[in-house]
Amino acid sequence: MRVILFHVSATLLGLALAVFALRYTADFWGPAVAFSLQLHAGAAMVPLALFCLVLRPGAVSLTMLCAAVLIICQAALMVWNSLPPTFLVETGGTLNLRELSFNILGENLENGGAITDYILQSGADIAYVMEAAPVGSHLDRLSKTYPYRIGCGDHTSTCDLMLLSKYPLENIYVRNLSDLRKDRFAMARIHLGGTTLNPAAAHLSKPYFDNYHADELVGLGDALSKIEGPLLLAGDFNAATIGPTCKGC
């Protein structure tokens, strides 16, 4: 029984280590979802490797344990490096802006009224809403608090990505990030006192749709490179920051 347990555990661990080894040897979209879960997988692999070491002490078990530790340490380092830097900025005054961003799920139609209530009660000055169809029948209520809008009929033919604002939106720009989904990037310009701010919203495809996720990030980078001045980017990027195509998302 001990031998069987070791072989089963070692086989599973070896397969898992082989999958994450692909991160450093291949550029293929297939394992991208697994790579995004590297920290979680590493946390599971280390106990499994220790279990193998207890069942059969030796060079093989010790090597697998070292490999599992390296997997989780490298994932932790990537998470650490993805944290935003801290800047000390000297300004002549304080700029207060409350922002809300979330994906409400397009099939969540029965909760459209409750979601609308939540948005209205949030106190947000700008709201980024992805898969906005559930609130599409409540636009009249939303427009009383947010008279300026992109999405759900305003500047788009779709009701997916929506940007709501209490401030007038200028220089409105909407584009497709790929040919998989329409109108999943929008940006504009608002004025807050003496400050000009560029709100931008993006909704990327999931990373297991061929190479669309990587291609959309290229398109997103191209669109953002044209923005001058302060930028407020939010949305649903559909990948962890340690995903192979989403460093810094």
C-alpha positions as CSV (number, residue, x, y, z in Angstrom):
1,M,0.0,0.0,0.0
2,R,2.8,2.4,0.9
3,V,4.5,1.8,-2.5
4,I,1.2,2.4,-4.4
5,L,0.6,5.6,-2.5
6,F,4.1,6.8,-3.4
7,H,3.8,6.0,-7.1
8,V,0.4,7.7,-7.3
9,S,1.5,10.8,-5.4
10,A,4.8,11.0,-7.3
11,T,3.1,10.7,-10.7
12,L,0.6,13.5,-9.9
13,L,3.4,15.7,-8.6
14,G,5.6,14.9,-11.6
15,L,2.8,15.8,-14.0
16,A,2.1,19.1,-12.1
17,L,5.8,20.0,-12.1
18,A,6.0,19.3,-15.8
19,V,3.0,21.6,-16.5
20,F,4.7,24.5,-14.7
21,A,8.0,23.7,-16.3
22,L,6.3,24.6,-19.6
23,R,6.2,28.2,-18.4
24,Y,10.0,28.5,-19.0
25,T,10.3,26.3,-22.1
26,A,7.2,27.1,-24.3
27,D,5.0,29.9,-25.4
28,F,1.6,28.3,-25.7
29,W,-1.8,29.7,-24.6
30,G,-3.1,26.3,-23.4
31,P,-1.5,26.1,-19.9
32,A,-2.0,29.8,-19.3
33,V,-4.9,29.3,-16.8
34,A,-2.7,26.9,-14.8
35,F,0.2,29.4,-14.8
36,S,-2.2,32.0,-13.3
37,L,-2.8,29.5,-10.4
38,Q,0.9,28.8,-9.8
39,L,0.9,30.2,-6.2
40,H,-2.1,28.0,-5.3
41,A,-0.7,24.9,-7.1
42,G,2.6,25.4,-5.4
43,A,1.0,25.5,-2.0
44,A,-0.6,22.1,-2.8
45,M,2.5,20.6,-4.4
46,V,4.8,21.2,-1.4
47,P,2.7,19.1,1.1
48,L,2.4,16.4,-1.6
49,A,6.2,16.4,-2.1
50,L,6.7,16.1,1.7
51,F,4.2,13.2,1.7
52,C,6.3,11.5,-1.0
53,L,9.5,12.2,1.0
54,V,7.9,10.5,4.1
55,L,6.8,7.5,2.1
56,R,10.1,7.0,0.3
57,P,13.1,9.1,1.5
58,G,15.6,9.5,-1.2
59,A,17.0,11.7,-4.0
60,V,13.9,11.5,-6.2
61,S,11.5,12.7,-3.4
62,L,14.0,15.4,-2.3
63,T,14.4,16.7,-5.9
64,M,10.6,16.9,-6.3
65,L,10.3,18.8,-3.0
66,C,13.0,21.3,-4.0
67,A,11.2,21.8,-7.4
68,A,7.9,22.4,-5.6
69,V,9.5,24.9,-3.3
70,L,11.0,26.7,-6.2
71,I,7.6,26.8,-7.9
72,I,5.9,28.5,-5.0
73,C,8.8,30.8,-4.2
74,Q,8.9,32.0,-7.8
75,A,5.2,32.6,-7.8
76,A,5.4,34.5,-4.5
77,L,8.2,36.7,-6.0
78,M,6.0,37.4,-9.1
79,V,3.1,38.5,-6.8
80,W,5.5,40.7,-4.9
81,N,6.8,42.3,-8.0
82,S,3.3,42.9,-9.3
83,L,2.4,45.1,-6.4
84,P,2.0,48.7,-7.4
85,P,4.9,51.0,-6.3
86,T,4.3,53.7,-3.7
87,F,4.7,57.3,-4.9
88,L,5.0,60.4,-2.8
89,V,3.4,63.1,-4.8
90,E,3.3,66.8,-3.7
91,T,0.1,68.5,-4.8
92,G,-1.3,71.9,-4.1
93,G,-4.6,70.4,-3.0
94,T,-6.6,67.2,-2.6
95,L,-8.5,65.5,-5.4
96,N,-11.3,63.3,-4.2
97,L,-12.8,60.8,-6.6
98,R,-14.8,57.7,-5.8
99,E,-14.6,54.9,-8.3
100,L,-16.5,51.7,-8.6
101,S,-15.6,48.8,-11.0
102,F,-17.1,45.3,-11.2
103,N,-18.4,42.6,-13.5
104,I,-22.1,42.0,-12.8
105,L,-22.3,38.9,-15.1
106,G,-24.5,39.1,-18.2
107,E,-26.8,36.3,-17.2
108,N,-27.5,37.9,-13.8
109,L,-30.7,39.4,-15.1
110,E,-32.9,38.7,-12.1
111,N,-30.7,40.9,-9.9
112,G,-30.6,43.9,-12.3
113,G,-32.7,46.1,-9.9
114,A,-30.6,45.2,-6.9
115,I,-27.4,45.9,-8.8
116,T,-28.7,49.3,-9.9
117,D,-29.6,50.1,-6.3
118,Y,-26.0,49.2,-5.3
119,I,-24.5,51.4,-7.9
120,L,-26.7,54.3,-7.0
121,Q,-26.0,53.9,-3.3
122,S,-22.2,53.4,-3.7
123,G,-21.5,57.2,-3.9
124,A,-19.2,56.5,-6.8
125,D,-18.4,59.4,-9.1
126,I,-17.4,57.0,-11.9
127,A,-18.6,53.5,-12.3
128,Y,-17.1,50.8,-14.6
129,V,-19.6,48.0,-15.3
130,M,-18.8,44.9,-17.3
131,E,-21.4,42.6,-18.8
132,A,-23.9,45.4,-18.1
133,A,-27.0,43.8,-19.6
134,P,-28.7,43.2,-16.2
135,V,-28.9,47.0,-15.6
136,G,-29.9,47.7,-19.2
137,S,-33.6,48.1,-18.3
138,H,-32.7,50.5,-15.4
139,L,-30.9,53.1,-17.4
140,D,-33.5,55.8,-16.7
141,R,-32.8,55.4,-12.9
142,L,-29.0,55.4,-13.4
143,S,-29.1,58.5,-15.7
144,K,-30.6,60.6,-12.8
145,T,-27.4,60.1,-10.9
146,Y,-25.0,59.5,-13.8
147,P,-26.1,61.7,-16.7
148,Y,-23.1,60.8,-18.7
149,R,-22.6,57.3,-20.1
150,I,-20.7,55.1,-22.5
151,G,-22.3,51.8,-23.4
152,C,-25.7,50.2,-23.6
153,G,-26.7,52.4,-26.6
154,D,-24.5,55.4,-26.0
155,H,-21.5,55.2,-28.4
156,T,-21.9,51.4,-28.6
157,S,-24.3,48.9,-30.1
158,T,-23.7,46.5,-27.3
159,C,-24.5,46.4,-23.6
160,D,-21.3,44.8,-22.2
161,L,-18.8,47.4,-21.1
162,M,-20.4,50.5,-19.6
163,L,-18.8,53.6,-18.1
164,L,-21.1,55.9,-15.9
165,S,-20.0,59.3,-14.8
166,K,-21.3,62.3,-12.9
167,Y,-18.9,64.5,-14.8
168,P,-19.2,65.4,-18.5
169,L,-17.3,62.9,-20.7
170,E,-15.2,64.5,-23.5
171,N,-13.1,62.9,-26.3
172,I,-15.0,59.7,-26.0
173,Y,-13.3,56.8,-27.8
174,V,-14.6,53.2,-28.1
175,R,-12.9,50.3,-29.8
176,N,-12.8,46.5,-30.1
177,L,-9.7,44.9,-28.5
178,S,-10.1,41.9,-30.9
179,D,-12.6,40.4,-33.2
180,L,-13.9,38.0,-30.5
181,R,-16.0,40.6,-28.7
182,K,-17.1,44.2,-29.6
183,D,-16.8,47.5,-27.7
184,R,-14.7,46.2,-24.9
185,F,-12.5,49.2,-24.5
186,A,-13.7,52.8,-23.8
187,M,-12.0,55.9,-22.7
188,A,-12.8,59.5,-22.2
189,R,-11.7,62.7,-20.5
190,I,-13.2,64.5,-17.5
191,H,-12.3,67.7,-15.7
192,L,-12.1,67.8,-11.9
193,G,-11.4,71.3,-10.8
194,G,-8.1,72.2,-12.4
195,T,-7.2,68.5,-13.1
196,T,-7.9,66.6,-16.4
197,L,-8.4,62.9,-15.8
198,N,-8.6,60.1,-18.5
199,P,-10.9,57.3,-17.3
200,A,-10.4,54.1,-19.4
201,A,-12.3,50.8,-19.1
202,A,-11.3,47.4,-20.5
203,H,-12.9,44.0,-20.5
204,L,-10.5,41.3,-21.8
205,S,-11.4,37.8,-23.0
206,K,-10.5,34.8,-20.8
207,P,-6.9,33.4,-21.3
208,Y,-8.1,30.0,-22.6
209,F,-9.6,31.5,-25.8
210,D,-6.6,30.8,-28.1
211,N,-4.2,33.8,-28.2
212,Y,-7.0,36.4,-27.9
213,H,-6.0,37.5,-24.4
214,A,-2.4,38.2,-25.4
215,D,-3.5,40.0,-28.6
216,E,-6.0,42.1,-26.7
217,L,-3.3,43.2,-24.2
218,V,-1.3,44.4,-27.2
219,G,-4.3,46.4,-28.4
220,L,-4.9,47.8,-24.9
221,G,-1.3,48.9,-24.6
222,D,-1.6,50.6,-28.0
223,A,-4.7,52.5,-27.0
224,L,-3.3,53.6,-23.6
225,S,-0.1,54.8,-25.2
226,K,-2.1,57.5,-26.9
227,I,-3.4,59.0,-23.6
228,E,-1.7,62.1,-22.2
229,G,-2.1,63.1,-18.6
230,P,-3.4,61.2,-15.6
231,L,-5.0,57.8,-16.4
232,L,-7.6,55.8,-14.4
233,L,-7.7,52.3,-15.8
234,A,-10.1,49.7,-14.5
235,G,-12.1,46.7,-15.7
236,D,-12.1,43.0,-15.9
237,F,-8.7,41.7,-17.2
238,N,-9.7,38.0,-16.7
239,A,-6.3,36.9,-15.6
240,A,-4.0,36.9,-12.5
241,T,-1.2,39.4,-12.5
242,I,1.2,36.4,-12.6
243,G,-0.3,35.1,-15.8
244,P,2.3,34.8,-18.6
245,T,0.5,37.5,-20.7
246,C,-0.7,39.8,-17.9
247,K,2.3,41.0,-16.1
248,G,1.3,44.3,-14.4
249,C,-2.4,43.9,-15.2
